[in-house]
Amino acid sequence: MEHTDLQISTIIAHTKGHLDKGEITEAHEVWRDFLSGVIYHEDWDKVRDYCKECIKLLPEDYIGYYVQGVALSETGDNEQALSYLTKASVLNPEYERIFFTKASVEMDLERYEDADKDCSIMLSLCTTNPGCYNLAAQVKTMLGQYKEAVEMYTHAIELKPGHAYYYIQRAADYGSNGDFDEALQDFATAEKLLENISTDDTNAMHLLNLYFARSQVKRQMGDDAGSQENYAHFDRLITFFSKKDGLSKPASN
């Protein structure tokens, strides 16, 4: 159901009622539940307007700043998003999703050292979500810290051992670090995990990543024939998906 002006008026009235009684936690829960619902509609202009109302009523509560940061990042306003997320992180330094989102925005802005710092905080708060380690690994890769990236992907694999993507990405980092045997082993594991994937399955896109990444590692190894063979597999798949979904091909190696 679409949220209307009447509904937001009700939310504001409920919030004021809680605040008049000194019920700060209850006021927070009203907005947390409301914003958690509206964010999935992805009407970011409305979300931003709602967040402004939330911040006016609850200026010391992180939720309005956090969701405003998410909305701004979704519309490409990363600098403003970062300012709101920073404010949210000050108000609630124990919520790992703030640091995850903040690091993601910093990645988009190519501020990898800042993203790395936020990932460190995120991982101190979150040790059971493989997605957190995946983001941290991507940051390490962009910093050229391939050994550390491998360690992050290893944690992700331990938490979600059946996810081929993590093996593919770890293999690429192994290759960049010159650990070619380990890279080839990870590619083989990923390929086995993907062997029953059909071209209509969304996970089939991982095959694209596998062939492209393995072509790069084979080239790093000096195996030009192996590199070309893997790129040929990649090229055939990307041609198929291009016709199906309008994807574009990266330049040949």
C-alpha positions as CSV (number, residue, x, y, z in Angstrom):
1,M,0.0,0.0,0.0
2,E,1.3,3.4,-0.9
3,H,2.0,5.8,1.9
4,T,-0.2,8.9,1.8
5,D,0.0,12.4,3.4
6,L,-2.6,11.2,5.8
7,Q,-0.4,8.3,6.9
8,I,2.6,10.5,7.5
9,S,0.4,12.9,9.4
10,T,-0.6,9.9,11.6
11,I,3.0,9.0,12.1
12,I,3.9,12.5,13.1
13,A,1.0,12.6,15.5
14,H,2.0,9.3,17.1
15,T,5.6,10.5,17.4
16,K,4.5,13.7,19.2
17,G,2.3,11.7,21.5
18,H,5.2,9.5,22.5
19,L,7.5,12.5,22.9
20,D,5.0,14.3,25.1
21,K,5.1,11.3,27.4
22,G,8.9,11.1,27.3
23,E,8.7,7.8,25.4
24,I,11.8,8.2,23.2
25,T,12.2,4.5,22.4
26,E,8.6,4.2,21.3
27,A,9.0,7.3,19.1
28,H,12.1,5.8,17.5
29,E,10.2,2.5,16.9
30,V,7.4,4.4,15.1
31,W,9.8,5.8,12.6
32,R,12.0,2.7,12.4
33,D,9.1,0.6,11.4
34,F,7.6,3.3,9.0
35,L,10.9,4.0,7.2
36,S,11.7,0.3,7.0
37,G,8.5,-0.1,5.1
38,V,8.7,2.9,2.7
39,I,12.3,2.3,1.7
40,Y,11.3,-0.9,-0.2
41,H,9.0,1.1,-2.5
42,E,12.1,2.9,-3.7
43,D,10.3,6.2,-4.2
44,W,13.4,8.1,-3.0
45,D,11.9,11.6,-3.2
46,K,9.2,10.6,-0.8
47,V,11.7,8.8,1.4
48,R,13.8,11.9,1.6
49,D,10.8,14.0,2.5
50,Y,9.8,11.6,5.2
51,C,13.4,11.6,6.6
52,K,13.3,15.3,6.9
53,E,10.2,15.1,9.1
54,C,11.8,12.4,11.1
55,I,15.0,14.4,11.7
56,K,12.9,17.5,12.7
57,L,11.1,15.4,15.3
58,L,14.0,13.2,16.4
59,P,17.2,15.2,15.8
60,E,19.2,13.0,18.1
61,D,18.0,9.7,16.7
62,Y,20.1,8.0,14.0
63,I,17.3,6.5,12.0
64,G,16.3,9.6,10.0
65,Y,20.0,10.4,9.1
66,Y,20.7,6.7,8.2
67,V,17.7,6.3,5.9
68,Q,18.3,9.7,4.4
69,G,21.9,8.6,3.6
70,V,20.6,5.5,1.9
71,A,18.1,7.5,-0.2
72,L,20.7,10.0,-1.3
73,S,23.1,7.3,-2.2
74,E,20.4,5.6,-4.3
75,T,19.9,8.8,-6.3
76,G,23.6,9.3,-6.8
77,D,24.2,12.2,-4.3
78,N,27.0,10.4,-2.6
79,E,28.6,13.5,-1.0
80,Q,25.4,14.4,0.8
81,A,24.7,10.8,1.6
82,L,28.1,10.6,3.3
83,S,27.4,13.6,5.5
84,Y,24.1,12.0,6.7
85,L,25.7,8.6,7.2
86,T,28.5,10.2,9.2
87,K,26.0,11.9,11.5
88,A,24.1,8.6,11.9
89,S,27.4,6.8,12.8
90,V,28.0,9.3,15.5
91,L,24.5,8.9,17.0
92,N,24.7,5.1,16.8
93,P,28.2,3.8,16.6
94,E,27.0,0.2,17.3
95,Y,24.9,-0.3,14.2
96,E,27.0,-2.1,11.5
97,R,24.6,-1.3,8.7
98,I,25.5,2.3,8.9
99,F,29.2,1.5,8.5
100,F,28.4,-1.0,5.7
101,T,26.5,1.7,3.8
102,K,29.1,4.4,4.5
103,A,31.9,2.2,3.2
104,S,29.9,1.4,0.1
105,V,29.4,5.1,-0.6
106,E,33.1,5.7,0.0
107,M,33.9,2.9,-2.5
108,D,31.7,4.6,-5.1
109,L,33.7,7.9,-4.4
110,E,37.0,5.9,-4.7
111,R,37.9,6.8,-1.1
112,Y,39.3,3.4,-0.4
113,E,41.3,4.2,2.7
114,D,38.2,5.8,4.3
115,A,36.1,2.7,3.2
116,D,38.8,0.5,4.7
117,K,38.5,2.2,8.1
118,D,34.7,1.9,8.1
119,C,35.0,-1.7,7.1
120,S,37.2,-2.3,10.1
121,I,34.5,-0.8,12.4
122,M,31.8,-2.8,10.6
123,L,33.7,-6.1,11.1
124,S,34.2,-5.3,14.8
125,L,30.3,-5.2,15.0
126,C,29.5,-7.9,12.5
127,T,31.2,-11.3,12.3
128,T,28.5,-13.5,11.1
129,N,27.4,-11.8,7.8
130,P,29.4,-12.9,4.8
131,G,28.3,-9.8,2.9
132,C,30.3,-7.7,5.4
133,Y,33.5,-9.7,4.6
134,N,32.7,-9.5,0.9
135,L,32.6,-5.7,1.1
136,A,35.8,-5.5,3.1
137,A,37.5,-7.8,0.6
138,Q,36.5,-5.6,-2.3
139,V,38.0,-2.6,-0.5
140,K,41.3,-4.5,0.2
141,T,41.4,-5.4,-3.5
142,M,41.1,-1.8,-4.6
143,L,43.9,-0.9,-2.2
144,G,46.1,-3.6,-3.8
145,Q,46.2,-5.5,-0.5
146,Y,45.5,-8.9,-2.1
147,K,46.6,-11.1,0.7
148,E,44.3,-9.3,3.1
149,A,41.5,-9.5,0.5
150,V,42.0,-13.3,0.4
151,E,41.7,-13.5,4.1
152,M,38.4,-11.5,4.0
153,Y,37.0,-13.8,1.3
154,T,38.1,-16.8,3.3
155,H,35.9,-15.6,6.2
156,A,33.0,-15.1,3.8
157,I,33.5,-18.7,2.4
158,E,33.5,-20.1,5.9
159,L,30.2,-18.5,6.5
160,K,28.7,-19.3,3.1
161,P,30.7,-22.2,1.6
162,G,28.3,-22.8,-1.3
163,H,28.5,-19.3,-2.8
164,A,30.6,-19.5,-6.0
165,Y,31.1,-15.8,-6.2
166,Y,33.4,-15.7,-3.2
167,Y,35.6,-18.4,-4.7
168,I,35.9,-16.5,-8.0
169,Q,36.8,-13.3,-6.3
170,R,39.3,-15.0,-4.0
171,A,40.8,-16.7,-7.0
172,A,41.3,-13.4,-8.7
173,D,43.1,-12.0,-5.6
174,Y,45.2,-15.1,-5.3
175,G,46.2,-14.6,-8.9
176,S,47.1,-10.9,-8.3
177,N,49.2,-12.0,-5.4
178,G,51.0,-14.6,-7.5
179,D,49.5,-17.6,-5.8
180,F,48.4,-19.4,-9.0
181,D,47.9,-22.9,-7.7
182,E,45.4,-21.6,-5.1
183,A,43.7,-19.4,-7.7
184,L,43.2,-22.4,-10.0
185,Q,41.9,-24.5,-7.2
186,D,39.3,-21.8,-6.3
187,F,38.2,-21.5,-9.9
188,A,37.7,-25.3,-10.1
189,T,35.6,-25.2,-6.9
190,A,33.5,-22.4,-8.3
191,E,33.0,-24.2,-11.6
192,K,31.8,-27.3,-9.8
193,L,29.3,-25.2,-7.8
194,L,28.0,-23.7,-11.0
195,E,27.9,-26.8,-13.1
196,N,24.2,-27.3,-12.7
197,I,23.3,-23.7,-13.3
198,S,21.2,-23.0,-16.4
199,T,21.6,-20.0,-18.6
200,D,18.2,-18.8,-17.3
201,D,19.4,-18.8,-13.7
202,T,20.4,-15.5,-12.3
203,N,23.5,-17.2,-10.8
204,A,24.6,-18.0,-14.4
205,M,26.1,-14.5,-14.4
206,H,28.7,-15.9,-12.0
207,L,30.0,-18.0,-15.0
208,L,30.8,-14.7,-16.8
209,N,32.8,-13.6,-13.8
210,L,34.6,-17.0,-13.6
211,Y,35.7,-17.1,-17.2
212,F,36.7,-13.5,-17.3
213,A,38.7,-13.7,-14.0
214,R,40.3,-17.0,-15.0
215,S,41.3,-15.5,-18.4
216,Q,43.1,-12.7,-16.5
217,V,44.9,-15.1,-14.1
218,K,46.0,-17.4,-17.0
219,R,47.4,-14.3,-18.6
220,Q,49.3,-13.4,-15.4
221,M,50.7,-16.9,-15.4
222,G,52.0,-16.5,-19.0
223,D,49.5,-19.1,-20.3
224,D,48.2,-17.1,-23.3
225,A,46.4,-20.1,-24.8
226,G,44.5,-20.7,-21.5
227,S,43.7,-17.1,-21.3
228,Q,42.3,-17.0,-24.8
229,E,40.3,-20.2,-24.2
230,N,38.6,-18.8,-21.1
231,Y,38.0,-15.4,-22.8
232,A,36.3,-17.3,-25.7
233,H,33.9,-19.0,-23.2
234,F,33.3,-15.6,-21.6
235,D,32.7,-14.0,-25.0
236,R,30.1,-16.6,-26.0
237,L,28.2,-16.2,-22.8
238,I,28.3,-12.4,-22.9
239,T,27.0,-12.5,-26.5
240,F,24.1,-14.7,-25.4
241,F,23.3,-12.4,-22.4
242,S,23.7,-9.3,-24.6
243,K,21.0,-10.5,-27.0
244,K,18.8,-11.5,-24.0
245,D,19.3,-8.6,-21.6
246,G,21.2,-5.9,-23.5
247,L,24.5,-6.3,-21.7
248,S,27.7,-4.7,-23.1
249,K,31.0,-6.5,-23.5
250,P,34.2,-5.3,-21.9
251,A,37.2,-5.0,-24.2
252,S,39.0,-8.2,-25.2
253,N,42.3,-9.0,-23.6
